[in-house]
């Protein structure tokens, strides 16, 4: 017979247990910090190694060593193709995989306090240094990156062309003069500059696998790097192609050369098709066309498949491995996005705002968390089965874990169609909204909550640009009662609009604007109405007037239509690694099956036709992507099953929440409205009270490019003036802009 006894813990034993728990937590935090630091160092070394590879590639030393390495690899099971993939392609893929693991570990770390404030040096690098209408807003870090990339291009061109001129031999088949031959070599090397730009072209437009999140750059901010690289690539490629045709033309060799397979395995007609395709993509992406005819821009951009296929046949597989990392990651990113967006959700409710905008509320999985300023891509099959449009979320997953909301300004063809659909439903006999199917991709957001770093936060919005700032205010509202977070003590929201009815865009934060001060956060709203004269109504009256809108509810079952977001960072890292392994193995197997095995020596060369190697590379790539699709679909079904079960359980305990009554009238004197004028940002920044003697001030601008430029100029001027002024009252203005250009 067993005798059970219970032991009661004394206060001393409870204190000891609590001390052990705290000690274990501290050890875990230290271990996690050490692990994150080790991963950061490894990623820096890996990135430095990949950059060094590009720098060494044009040198004679690399050429000699690489020839020996290829001969050695050709005699092994891996072959030269395996060596090319491991050396040229896989470092970038590995960097993204490790980065995903790093972010996954970092996100699992609880944020218990305000993050470390910016140093003066980091402020100098991140703040705008160049502000003009031609290049936009450039920070010190961006200028440094551009300068280093231009130096790399100059070095590559110099190293290649100097070697060519030393070994210059007359081309007997073309009967070229010396100057013509030199010009042809220059044109050829410009093709390598276009190749360098192409190698980085797709990295800035990755969404789920975005590498720029590692350095705190959001997707919509990195799109401009894609534009810069694309423009440079087209310019270099056009000079390369046009100059080559010019030399052939004066030697009467165009017909012979265009259709000729070269000894290196290249065919020039493929290069011409690549150039024409690239020009079509670039021309239709110009702002003058993209803003007016977005559909043309959207559809022609899908010609990138034709572009890369013919580039492979023109440049050969050895050159293709240099540009393959971006395409490889883009394809994985694309299939993960397609798999996620295949499951359509449904609009839960809709509101038509007086400013001809529509607020849509969509159901989401409770486990789906996102950060403020996140962006979702939306497709409504009833309007178009192919068009995707990006919108900023105005909601916070910390406030509402079952829905997320967007606001759509209805001033173009696609958005006008949406406005008509909602109006039709509202004007019908039924009070309920019929199911409007919506495909959702995302959300995509920042890796950290940088706005919590500041003592004073100034949010500046132009028109519909206020939407990402609303999510910031929602997030801060949910955090202000949490002792784990230190939120900005003072927040100013400056909203510039054409008409006063645009005040309705602020309806989601109306309770926050009208309730009494609680001492923990001071929020001030300043509205500037530029195209209306003085009105007799106060700002509070306008807010109440334009916020009284009918909400049309839907009768759909949320549990069947919840959006579940992307796969976790850890699973995306696993899928990327799996696809890489499948590609590598398939490439080796296909080459051993198709290509006859020969013992390689220093004198023998691979006589396999280049087009066979190209086809084997494409076949391996297709098989690897197919394997990723299968794994992605399995993971998605598993996630949907778990999410639906969790949502059904939560809906059984649904709480009928109604907007709480707020005290009104106490904040009228705090908010301001100005008619017929634009804000003077220099004056606004100068009026900031600085009782502490020194404070960090964050300025976030979201709106038209002209407004962002004006705010950046003011920040630059104020920061420069404060550095020259008294150190005791120095204020650090940290500028950030949100401008989604696609």
C-alpha positions, 0 to 999 in steps of 0.5 A: 500500500502506497502512502501519499503525502502533500508538501506545503511550500513555505514563503522561503521555498516559494521565493527560491522557486521564483528566483530559479525561474527568473534565473532560468529566464535570464540564462535563456535570454542570454543564450538567445542573444548569443545565438542571434549574435553568432547568426549575425556574424555568420550572415555578415561573413557569408555576404562578404564572401559573396561580394568578394566573389563578384570582385575577384571574378574579373581577375586573372587569378580567379580565372586560373583558379576557377579553371582548375576547380572546374576541371576537378569538379567535372571529373567528380560526381558534382560536375562543373554545373554543381560547382557553379550552383554552389559557388555562384547561386547558393550563397544568396539562397543560404543567406535568405534561409539563415535570415528567415531562421534569424527573424524567427528566433528574434520574433520569438523573443518577447519585447519587454521594454523600449528598444535601444535608441538610435545613436547620433551616427546611425541617425546621420546615416538613416536620415535624408542627405539628398532630397530633390524631385529627380532622385527622391529622398536618399539617406546616407546608407543609400548613398553609400550603397549606391556609391559602392555599387557604382565603384564595383561596376567601374572596377568590373568594366576596367578589369575586363576591358583592360584585359581585352585590350592587352589580348586584342586580336583582329577578328578575321571573320568580321574584317574589323579595324582596330577601333571597331574591334575595341568598340565591340569589346566595350559593347561586350563588357557593357553586357556584363554590367547589365548582368550584374544589375540583373543579378540583384534585380529581383531581390528587392521585390521579394515579399515573404522571403524579403532579405531587406527585412534583415536591415529594417527596410520594408518591401514597399521601400525596397521597390525603388531599388528594383526600379534603379537596377532595372533602369541601369540594366536596360541602359547597359543592355541597350548599349550592348545590343545596339553597339553590337548590331552597329559593328555587324552592320558596318561589316555586313555580317548581321544576317550571319551573326544573329542566327549563329551558335557561337563556340561558347554556346551562345546565340545572338538572336536570343540576346536581341529577343531578351533586349526587346522584352526588357525594353517593353517591360521598362517602357510600360513601367514608366510612371506616365504609363503605370499611373494611367494604365496600370493594367498594361504595366501589370500584364507586361511585367509577366514577360519576365519569364520570356526575358529570363529564358532567352537570357539563358540561351544567349548568355549560357548556363555559366553566366546564368548561375550569377543571376540565378539567385534572384530568380530562384528565390523569386520563384519560391516566393511566388509559389508560396504567395500563389498557394496562400492566395488560392484560398479566398476569403469573404468581406465581413462588412463594408462601409461607404465613406463620404469621401468616396472611399470604402472600408472593407473588413475581412475575417482572419485567423486568430493566430495571424499576427501582423505589425503596423504599416503592414500591406496586403494584396487584394484580388476581387474575382468579380472585378478581375481574375488576375489583378492584384492591388496593394492596400495598407491595413488600418487595423491592429492584430493586438486590438482585434484578433478576428478581423482586419480592415483596409480602406480603398480610395475609389478613383480609378477603374478597378476601385470604381468597380468595387465602389459600384458593387458595394453601393449596389449591395447597400441600395438593395432591399436586403440589409445584409451584404452578399458574399463578395469573394476576396483573395488576400495575399500577405500581410507583409510588414516590418520586422520591428516596431521602430516607432516605439523608440521615440519620445515624440512621434509626428505622423504626417499624412496626405489624403489616403496616405493616412491609412498605415498611420492609423494602424500605428495609432491602433497599436500604440493604444493597445500597448499604452496600458501594458507595462512591458512597453514604453510608448511615445509620450506625445503624438502629433497626427498631421493630416493634409486633405483636399476636402473636409469630408476626407476627415471620415478616413479617421473614423477608425480612431474616432474614440481615441481622438475624442476621449479624455486624456489619461496622462499616459499619452498625449495625442494631438490632431492637426487637419489642413484642408487645402481646397476649402475656405473657412467652415463654421464647424469645429473639427470635433463636429466634422469628425462626428458628422462624417463618421456617421456611416452605415455599416453593411454586415455580411451573413457569411460564416467567418470560420469558412473564410478566414485569411491565414496569412503566409507560412511561418518564417521557419517553414519558409526556410525549410521549404527554401532549403528543400527546393535547393536540395531537390534542384541540386540533386536533380541537376546532377542526376539529369546531367549524368543521365543525358551528358556522357561522362568523360574523364576531364583533364587540363586540355579537354573541354566540355563539348556538350552543346550549351542548349542541352545544359540550358534545358537540363537546368530548366528541367531541374528548376521545374522539378524543384519548384514542383516539389515546393508546390507539393510541400506548400500545399500540404502545409497550407491544408494543415494550417487551414484545418487547424485554423478553422477548428480554432476559429469555430471554437472561438465563435462559440464564445462570441462576445457582442461588442459595441462601441463604448461611449466616450467622453466628448467635448474635452478634446476640442481645444486640443485639436486644430483644423486649418482651411485653405492652407498647407502645413509649414513643416519648419514651423511645426517642428520648431514649435515642438516642446522639449522640456527634457532638454533633449529628445528623440523625435520620429517623423513618419510621412505617408502620402504623395511624393511631393509631400514626402519631399517637403517633409524630408527637406524640413527634417534635414534643415531642422537637424542641420540647424540643431547640430549648429545650435545649442547642444543642451536643446538639441533635438534629433529628428529621425525621418521615415517615409511610407510611399507605396509606388506600385 
